[in-house]
């Protein structure tokens, strides 16, 4: 049997980046400084420049990047924040930590992103304190369309860019449109560390300064905590050095992912499998997600050929036991619910060979 084709293959990725990663790790080891030092400062500057914003603040992980970024924008207990329910519970986790109320917006069936018509309806019917726009699966949302709705209402927009490193629309990258944005550097991300890591990017010096305080106990100066809501959420030197080593390769990796996704969309021809359209630079193909009413049969067919699949994500936020009230109705999100039982993630990462991509396409087409 041929070698398995994985949704993500971090061993291959480690081989392709071994030299630069080892050099960066050895540099940190020899420095004797491991938390919030020169490597973090350098990465923050380099990643801010990459995203086209003025400021980047490294934190411990992507979920705390959402939490601290929103807190720096004034979101707190009792705030009402619009978000989607199909993005893995990460934003909802951050909102629960803040004591804020998630206001779920349904998604568009084709893009899987926040449905702007539904957002417009919610804005007309109630007051929101913020909107979190998730660039799910690596597809940058129509941010001009989002801001056209939120700006007249004075509602700040926060971008969740955990799956969209480098996605670009109209010459601007993900993270440069909203009042602030979060990134995750979990190892499977397009730009991944060797463990957890995250960042908040923003064009506002005040927001950046507030996040810097919040990530380290709320300190305004050493051992003097003047800001409520602080925590220990620091990006360490090792992860920052690894991210610095990988950042120059990110655009090439994104192109390879997008090329694979384009082949899938153009060459998969099965009436029982709905593929996304071909995208340009607004899509960095973090995940390639198809739709099938017979999901489990498709997954079994691919598993027989040693092709791994996954589901991102099987349980929408509004139906998670940690959030739902058993005595009350769940939010009405028909498209979100329908997609949760029909989406399938196919292998799509920069280390896939052309032959492996052909194998996946052929296997889907023979189902």
The 8 nearest C-alpha neighbors of each residue, nearest first, counted from 0:
[[1, 2, 305, 304, 3, 303, 306, 4],
 [2, 0, 3, 305, 304, 4, 355, 306],
 [1, 3, 4, 0, 305, 306, 5, 355],
 [4, 2, 305, 306, 5, 1, 307, 304],
 [5, 3, 306, 307, 305, 2, 6, 346],
 [4, 6, 307, 7, 346, 8, 3, 306],
 [5, 7, 346, 307, 308, 347, 345, 8],
 [8, 6, 5, 9, 348, 346, 187, 347],
 [9, 7, 10, 11, 5, 12, 6, 350],
 [8, 10, 12, 11, 13, 7, 187, 186],
 [11, 9, 13, 12, 8, 14, 15, 7],
 [12, 10, 14, 13, 9, 8, 15, 350],
 [11, 13, 9, 15, 10, 14, 16, 8],
 [12, 14, 10, 16, 11, 17, 15, 9],
 [15, 13, 17, 11, 12, 16, 10, 18],
 [14, 16, 12, 13, 17, 11, 18, 350],
 [17, 15, 13, 14, 18, 19, 20, 12],
 [18, 16, 14, 20, 13, 19, 15, 21],
 [17, 19, 21, 20, 16, 22, 15, 14],
 [20, 18, 22, 21, 17, 16, 244, 23],
 [19, 21, 23, 17, 22, 18, 241, 16],
 [22, 20, 24, 18, 23, 19, 17, 25],
 [21, 23, 19, 25, 20, 24, 26, 18],
 [22, 24, 26, 20, 240, 21, 25, 241],
 [25, 23, 21, 27, 26, 22, 237, 20],
 [26, 24, 28, 22, 27, 23, 21, 29],
 [25, 27, 23, 29, 24, 28, 22, 30],
 [28, 26, 30, 24, 25, 29, 237, 23],
 [29, 27, 25, 30, 26, 31, 24, 32],
 [28, 30, 26, 27, 31, 25, 32, 24],
 [29, 31, 27, 32, 28, 26, 33, 25],
 [30, 32, 29, 28, 33, 27, 26, 34],
 [33, 31, 30, 34, 36, 27, 236, 28],
 [32, 34, 236, 235, 31, 237, 36, 27],
 [33, 35, 235, 236, 36, 32, 234, 233],
 [36, 34, 39, 235, 236, 234, 33, 233],
 [35, 37, 39, 38, 34, 236, 40, 32],
 [36, 38, 40, 39, 41, 35, 236, 32],
 [39, 37, 41, 40, 236, 240, 36, 239],
 [40, 38, 42, 239, 41, 37, 36, 35],
 [41, 39, 37, 43, 38, 42, 44, 36],
 [42, 40, 38, 44, 43, 39, 37, 45],
 [41, 43, 45, 39, 44, 40, 243, 46],
 [42, 44, 55, 40, 46, 41, 45, 39],
 [43, 45, 41, 47, 42, 46, 48, 40],
 [46, 44, 42, 48, 47, 43, 41, 49],
 [45, 47, 49, 48, 43, 44, 42, 50],
 [48, 46, 55, 50, 52, 44, 49, 54],
 [47, 49, 51, 45, 46, 50, 52, 44],
 [48, 50, 46, 47, 51, 45, 52, 165],
 [51, 49, 47, 48, 172, 52, 46, 175],
 [50, 52, 48, 49, 47, 175, 172, 53],
 [53, 51, 202, 47, 50, 54, 175, 201],
 [52, 54, 202, 47, 201, 51, 203, 55],
 [53, 55, 201, 47, 200, 52, 202, 207],
 [54, 56, 200, 43, 47, 199, 198, 57],
 [55, 57, 199, 198, 43, 200, 211, 58],
 [58, 56, 198, 234, 197, 43, 55, 199],
 [59, 57, 233, 234, 197, 232, 198, 60],
 [58, 60, 232, 196, 234, 233, 197, 195],
 [61, 59, 197, 196, 195, 63, 62, 58],
 [60, 62, 183, 197, 64, 63, 182, 196],
 [63, 61, 65, 64, 60, 89, 93, 66],
 [62, 64, 66, 65, 61, 60, 67, 93],
 [63, 65, 61, 62, 181, 67, 66, 199],
 [66, 64, 68, 62, 63, 181, 67, 69],
 [65, 67, 93, 63, 69, 64, 68, 70],
 [68, 66, 70, 64, 69, 65, 63, 210],
 [69, 67, 71, 65, 70, 66, 64, 199],
 [68, 70, 72, 71, 66, 74, 67, 65],
 [69, 71, 74, 67, 73, 72, 68, 66],
 [70, 72, 68, 69, 73, 206, 209, 210],
 [73, 71, 69, 70, 74, 68, 206, 155],
 [72, 74, 70, 71, 75, 69, 128, 78],
 [75, 73, 70, 69, 78, 72, 128, 99],
 [76, 74, 97, 78, 99, 98, 70, 77],
 [75, 77, 98, 99, 78, 97, 74, 100],
 [76, 78, 99, 98, 75, 100, 79, 74],
 [79, 77, 99, 75, 76, 74, 128, 100],
 [78, 80, 100, 127, 128, 99, 101, 102],
 [81, 79, 129, 101, 130, 102, 128, 127],
 [82, 80, 102, 130, 103, 101, 131, 129],
 [81, 83, 131, 103, 104, 102, 130, 80],
 [82, 84, 104, 103, 85, 113, 105, 86],
 [83, 85, 316, 315, 86, 103, 317, 82],
 [86, 84, 315, 83, 87, 335, 312, 316],
 [87, 85, 84, 88, 83, 312, 135, 89],
 [86, 88, 89, 312, 85, 316, 315, 311],
 [89, 87, 91, 316, 90, 92, 86, 84],
 [90, 88, 92, 91, 87, 62, 93, 86],
 [91, 89, 93, 92, 88, 94, 65, 62],
 [90, 92, 94, 88, 93, 89, 95, 101],
 [93, 91, 89, 95, 90, 94, 88, 96],
 [92, 94, 66, 90, 96, 91, 95, 62],
 [95, 93, 91, 97, 99, 96, 92, 98],
 [94, 96, 98, 92, 97, 93, 99, 91],
 [97, 95, 93, 94, 98, 92, 66, 99],
 [98, 96, 94, 75, 99, 95, 76, 93],
 [97, 99, 76, 95, 96, 75, 94, 77],
 [100, 98, 78, 76, 77, 94, 97, 75],
 [99, 101, 79, 78, 80, 77, 102, 94],
 [102, 100, 80, 81, 103, 79, 82, 91],
 [103, 101, 81, 80, 82, 100, 79, 104],
 [104, 102, 82, 83, 81, 101, 84, 105],
 [103, 105, 83, 82, 118, 117, 113, 81],
 [106, 104, 332, 114, 335, 113, 83, 334],
 [107, 105, 113, 114, 112, 111, 335, 108],
 [106, 108, 114, 111, 109, 110, 112, 113],
 [107, 109, 111, 110, 106, 334, 338, 112],
 [108, 110, 107, 111, 275, 112, 276, 106],
 [109, 111, 112, 107, 108, 275, 138, 106],
 [112, 110, 107, 108, 106, 109, 113, 135],
 [113, 111, 106, 110, 107, 114, 135, 140],
 [114, 112, 106, 115, 83, 105, 107, 104],
 [115, 113, 106, 107, 117, 116, 105, 112],
 [114, 116, 118, 117, 119, 113, 145, 144],
 [115, 117, 119, 118, 114, 120, 121, 113],
 [118, 116, 120, 115, 119, 114, 104, 121],
 [117, 119, 115, 121, 120, 116, 104, 122],
 [120, 118, 116, 122, 117, 121, 115, 123],
 [119, 121, 117, 123, 118, 122, 124, 116],
 [122, 120, 124, 118, 123, 119, 125, 117],
 [123, 121, 119, 120, 124, 125, 118, 126],
 [124, 122, 120, 121, 125, 119, 126, 118],
 [123, 125, 121, 122, 120, 126, 119, 127],
 [126, 124, 122, 121, 123, 127, 120, 79],
 [125, 127, 122, 128, 124, 79, 123, 121],
 [128, 126, 79, 129, 80, 125, 154, 122],
 [127, 129, 79, 80, 78, 154, 126, 74],
 [130, 128, 80, 155, 154, 127, 156, 81],
 [129, 131, 81, 156, 80, 157, 82, 132],
 [132, 130, 157, 82, 158, 156, 81, 133],
 [131, 133, 158, 159, 157, 130, 134, 82],
 [134, 132, 159, 135, 158, 131, 160, 112],
 [135, 133, 139, 138, 160, 140, 137, 163],
 [134, 136, 137, 133, 138, 162, 112, 86],
 [137, 135, 286, 285, 162, 138, 284, 134],
 [136, 138, 163, 162, 285, 283, 284, 282],
 [139, 137, 282, 134, 136, 135, 281, 140],
 [138, 140, 134, 281, 166, 282, 137, 173],
 [141, 139, 142, 134, 138, 112, 132, 133],
 [142, 140, 144, 143, 145, 139, 168, 146],
 [141, 143, 145, 144, 140, 146, 176, 139],
 [142, 144, 146, 145, 141, 147, 176, 140],
 [143, 145, 147, 142, 141, 146, 148, 115],
 [146, 144, 142, 148, 143, 147, 149, 141],
 [145, 147, 149, 143, 148, 150, 144, 142],
 [146, 148, 144, 145, 149, 150, 143, 151],
 [149, 147, 146, 145, 150, 119, 151, 144],
 [148, 150, 146, 154, 152, 151, 147, 153],
 [149, 151, 153, 152, 146, 147, 148, 154],
 [152, 150, 153, 149, 148, 147, 154, 146],
 [153, 151, 149, 150, 154, 148, 122, 127],
 [152, 154, 150, 151, 149, 155, 128, 129],
 [153, 155, 149, 129, 152, 128, 150, 156],
 [156, 154, 129, 178, 130, 153, 157, 149],
 [157, 155, 130, 177, 178, 129, 131, 154],
 [156, 158, 131, 179, 180, 177, 178, 130],
 [159, 157, 180, 132, 131, 160, 177, 174],
 [158, 160, 133, 181, 161, 180, 132, 134],
 [161, 159, 163, 182, 162, 181, 134, 158],
 [160, 162, 182, 183, 159, 163, 181, 61],
 [163, 161, 137, 160, 136, 285, 135, 164],
 [162, 164, 137, 160, 166, 161, 134, 165],
 [165, 163, 166, 162, 189, 160, 190, 173],
 [164, 166, 172, 163, 167, 173, 250, 283],
 [167, 165, 281, 163, 173, 172, 283, 282],
 [166, 168, 172, 281, 171, 280, 170, 173],
 [167, 169, 281, 170, 171, 172, 280, 166],
 [170, 168, 171, 167, 172, 281, 280, 143],
 [169, 171, 168, 167, 172, 280, 166, 51],
 [172, 170, 167, 168, 169, 175, 173, 51],
 [173, 171, 167, 166, 50, 165, 175, 174],
 [172, 174, 166, 175, 167, 165, 139, 160],
 [173, 175, 180, 176, 158, 172, 160, 50],
 [174, 176, 173, 52, 172, 177, 51, 50],
 [177, 175, 174, 142, 178, 173, 158, 171],
 [178, 176, 156, 179, 157, 158, 175, 180],
 [177, 179, 156, 157, 155, 201, 176, 202],
 [180, 178, 201, 177, 157, 200, 158, 68],
 [181, 179, 158, 174, 200, 157, 199, 159],
 [180, 182, 199, 159, 64, 65, 160, 198],
 [183, 181, 161, 160, 198, 197, 61, 199],
 [182, 184, 61, 197, 161, 185, 60, 196],
 [183, 185, 191, 196, 197, 192, 188, 190],
 [184, 186, 195, 191, 183, 188, 187, 192],
 [187, 185, 191, 192, 188, 193, 194, 184],
 [188, 186, 185, 191, 189, 7, 9, 190],
 [189, 187, 191, 190, 186, 185, 184, 162],
 [188, 190, 191, 285, 164, 187, 249, 162],
 [191, 189, 188, 184, 249, 164, 246, 192],
 [190, 192, 186, 184, 188, 185, 187, 189],
 [191, 193, 186, 194, 184, 238, 242, 185],
 [194, 192, 186, 238, 191, 195, 241, 185],
 [195, 193, 192, 186, 185, 196, 238, 184],
 [196, 194, 185, 60, 184, 59, 192, 193],
 [195, 197, 60, 59, 184, 234, 183, 185],
 [196, 198, 60, 183, 61, 58, 184, 182],
 [199, 197, 57, 182, 58, 56, 64, 181],
 [198, 200, 181, 56, 180, 64, 55, 68],
 [201, 199, 55, 180, 54, 179, 181, 56],
 [202, 200, 179, 54, 203, 52, 178, 180],
 [201, 203, 53, 52, 54, 204, 178, 179],
 [204, 202, 206, 205, 201, 207, 53, 54],
 [203, 205, 207, 206, 208, 202, 54, 53],
 [206, 204, 208, 203, 207, 209, 71, 210],
 [207, 205, 209, 203, 208, 204, 71, 210],
 [208, 206, 204, 210, 209, 205, 211, 203],
 [207, 209, 211, 205, 210, 206, 204, 212],
 [208, 210, 206, 212, 211, 207, 71, 213],
 [211, 209, 213, 207, 212, 208, 71, 214],
 [212, 210, 208, 209, 214, 213, 207, 56],
 [213, 211, 217, 209, 218, 210, 214, 215],
 [212, 214, 229, 217, 210, 215, 211, 216],
 [215, 213, 232, 211, 230, 212, 231, 233],
 [216, 214, 231, 213, 217, 212, 230, 218],
 [217, 215, 229, 230, 218, 231, 213, 214],
 [218, 216, 229, 213, 226, 212, 224, 215],
 [219, 217, 224, 223, 220, 212, 216, 225],
 [220, 218, 225, 224, 223, 212, 217, 221],
 [219, 221, 218, 223, 222, 224, 225, 212],
 [220, 222, 223, 218, 219, 224, 215, 216],
 [223, 221, 224, 220, 218, 219, 216, 217],
 [222, 224, 218, 220, 221, 219, 225, 217],
 [225, 223, 218, 217, 226, 219, 222, 216],
 [224, 226, 219, 217, 218, 223, 227, 220],
 [227, 225, 217, 224, 229, 228, 218, 213],
 [226, 228, 229, 217, 225, 213, 224, 216],
 [229, 227, 213, 226, 230, 217, 216, 70],
 [230, 228, 213, 217, 216, 227, 214, 215],
 [229, 231, 216, 214, 215, 232, 213, 228],
 [230, 232, 215, 214, 216, 233, 229, 213],
 [233, 231, 59, 214, 58, 230, 215, 234],
 [232, 234, 58, 59, 214, 235, 231, 57],
 [235, 233, 58, 59, 57, 196, 236, 35],
 [234, 236, 34, 237, 238, 233, 33, 35],
 [235, 237, 33, 239, 34, 38, 238, 39],
 [238, 236, 240, 239, 235, 24, 27, 241],
 [239, 237, 241, 240, 236, 192, 235, 242],
 [238, 240, 236, 242, 39, 241, 237, 38],
 [239, 241, 243, 237, 238, 23, 242, 38],
 [242, 240, 244, 238, 243, 239, 20, 23],
 [243, 241, 239, 245, 244, 240, 192, 246],
 [244, 242, 240, 246, 241, 245, 42, 239],
 [243, 245, 241, 242, 19, 246, 20, 240],
 [246, 244, 242, 243, 248, 247, 241, 249],
 [245, 247, 249, 243, 248, 244, 242, 190],
 [248, 246, 245, 249, 244, 250, 243, 251],
 [249, 247, 246, 251, 245, 250, 252, 244],
 [250, 248, 252, 246, 251, 247, 253, 190],
 [249, 251, 253, 252, 248, 254, 165, 247],
 [252, 250, 254, 253, 249, 248, 255, 247],
 [251, 253, 249, 255, 349, 250, 254, 256],
 [252, 254, 250, 256, 283, 251, 255, 257],
 [255, 253, 257, 251, 252, 256, 258, 250],
 [254, 256, 258, 252, 349, 257, 253, 259],
 [257, 255, 253, 259, 349, 254, 284, 258],
 [256, 258, 260, 254, 259, 255, 284, 283],
 [259, 257, 261, 255, 260, 256, 254, 262],
 [260, 258, 262, 256, 261, 257, 255, 263],
 [259, 261, 257, 263, 262, 258, 264, 256],
 [262, 260, 258, 264, 259, 263, 277, 257],
 [263, 261, 265, 259, 260, 264, 266, 258],
 [262, 264, 260, 266, 261, 267, 265, 259],
 [265, 263, 261, 262, 274, 266, 267, 276],
 [264, 266, 262, 263, 261, 267, 277, 268],
 [267, 265, 263, 262, 264, 268, 360, 261],
 [268, 266, 263, 360, 264, 364, 265, 269],
 [269, 267, 364, 266, 270, 272, 265, 363],
 [268, 270, 271, 364, 272, 267, 363, 366],
 [271, 269, 272, 268, 273, 364, 291, 267],
 [270, 272, 269, 291, 273, 292, 293, 290],
 [273, 271, 291, 269, 270, 290, 274, 289],
 [274, 272, 290, 289, 291, 271, 275, 270],
 [275, 273, 289, 264, 272, 276, 290, 288],
 [274, 276, 264, 289, 277, 273, 109, 288],
 [277, 275, 264, 278, 274, 261, 265, 109],
 [276, 278, 261, 264, 275, 279, 260, 265],
 [279, 277, 282, 276, 281, 280, 261, 257],
 [278, 280, 281, 282, 277, 257, 283, 167],
 [281, 279, 282, 167, 166, 168, 283, 278],
 [280, 282, 167, 166, 139, 168, 279, 138],
 [283, 281, 138, 280, 137, 166, 284, 278],
 [282, 284, 137, 253, 166, 285, 257, 163],
 [285, 283, 286, 137, 257, 256, 282, 287],
 [284, 286, 137, 136, 283, 162, 189, 287],
 [285, 287, 136, 284, 288, 347, 344, 137],
 [288, 286, 344, 345, 284, 347, 260, 289],
 [289, 287, 344, 343, 286, 345, 342, 290],
 [288, 290, 274, 343, 273, 342, 344, 272],
 [291, 289, 342, 273, 341, 272, 343, 274],
 [292, 290, 272, 341, 294, 293, 271, 342],
 [291, 293, 341, 294, 290, 271, 340, 272],
 [294, 292, 291, 296, 295, 297, 341, 271],
 [293, 295, 291, 297, 296, 341, 292, 298],
 [294, 296, 298, 297, 293, 299, 300, 341],
 [295, 297, 299, 298, 294, 293, 300, 301],
 [298, 296, 300, 294, 295, 299, 301, 293],
 [297, 299, 295, 301, 300, 296, 302, 294],
 [300, 298, 302, 296, 301, 297, 295, 303],
 [301, 299, 297, 298, 303, 302, 296, 366],
 [302, 300, 306, 298, 304, 303, 299, 297],
 [301, 303, 305, 299, 306, 304, 300, 307],
 [304, 302, 301, 300, 305, 299, 306, 298],
 [303, 305, 302, 301, 306, 300, 362, 3],
 [306, 304, 3, 302, 303, 307, 4, 301],
 [307, 305, 4, 301, 302, 304, 3, 5],
 [306, 308, 5, 6, 302, 4, 305, 346],
 [309, 307, 345, 344, 6, 298, 306, 346],
 [310, 308, 344, 343, 311, 307, 345, 6],
 [309, 311, 343, 312, 344, 313, 342, 308],
 [312, 310, 313, 309, 344, 87, 343, 342],
 [311, 313, 310, 87, 314, 339, 85, 86],
 [312, 314, 339, 310, 311, 315, 340, 342],
 [315, 313, 312, 339, 318, 316, 319, 87],
 [316, 314, 85, 84, 318, 317, 319, 313],
 [315, 317, 84, 319, 88, 318, 314, 85],
 [316, 318, 315, 319, 329, 84, 330, 323],
 [319, 317, 316, 315, 323, 320, 314, 329],
 [318, 320, 316, 321, 322, 317, 323, 314],
 [321, 319, 323, 322, 318, 324, 325, 317],
 [322, 320, 319, 323, 318, 324, 316, 317],
 [323, 321, 320, 319, 324, 317, 318, 316],
 [322, 324, 320, 318, 319, 325, 321, 317],
 [323, 325, 327, 326, 322, 328, 320, 329],
 [326, 324, 327, 323, 328, 320, 329, 322],
 [327, 325, 324, 328, 323, 329, 320, 322],
 [326, 328, 324, 325, 329, 323, 330, 318],
 [329, 327, 330, 326, 324, 325, 323, 331],
 [330, 328, 317, 331, 327, 318, 323, 324],
 [329, 331, 332, 317, 328, 103, 318, 102],
 [330, 332, 333, 329, 105, 328, 103, 336],
 [331, 333, 105, 335, 334, 330, 336, 104],
 [334, 332, 336, 335, 331, 337, 105, 338],
 [335, 333, 337, 336, 332, 338, 108, 106],
 [334, 336, 338, 332, 333, 337, 105, 106],
 [337, 335, 333, 339, 334, 338, 332, 315],
 [338, 336, 334, 339, 335, 340, 333, 341],
 [337, 339, 341, 335, 340, 336, 342, 334],
 [338, 340, 313, 336, 337, 341, 342, 335],
 [341, 339, 338, 337, 342, 313, 336, 294],
 [340, 342, 338, 291, 292, 290, 294, 339],
 [343, 341, 290, 289, 338, 339, 340, 310],
 [344, 342, 310, 289, 288, 309, 290, 345],
 [343, 345, 288, 309, 308, 287, 310, 289],
 [344, 346, 308, 287, 6, 347, 288, 343],
 [347, 345, 6, 5, 348, 308, 7, 344],
 [348, 346, 287, 6, 256, 345, 286, 259],
 [349, 347, 256, 350, 351, 7, 346, 6],
 [348, 350, 256, 255, 252, 351, 347, 253],
 [349, 351, 348, 352, 11, 12, 8, 255],
 [352, 350, 349, 348, 355, 353, 356, 347],
 [353, 351, 355, 354, 350, 356, 349, 357],
 [352, 354, 356, 355, 357, 351, 259, 358],
 [355, 353, 357, 352, 356, 358, 351, 359],
 [354, 356, 358, 352, 357, 353, 351, 359],
 [355, 357, 353, 359, 358, 354, 360, 352],
 [356, 358, 354, 360, 355, 359, 361, 353],
 [359, 357, 355, 361, 356, 360, 362, 354],
 [358, 360, 356, 362, 357, 361, 363, 355],
 [361, 359, 357, 363, 358, 362, 267, 364],
 [362, 360, 364, 358, 363, 359, 357, 365],
 [361, 363, 359, 365, 364, 360, 358, 366],
 [364, 362, 360, 366, 361, 365, 359, 267],
 [363, 365, 361, 362, 269, 366, 268, 267],
 [366, 364, 362, 363, 361, 269, 360, 300],
 [365, 363, 364, 362, 300, 297, 269, 301]]
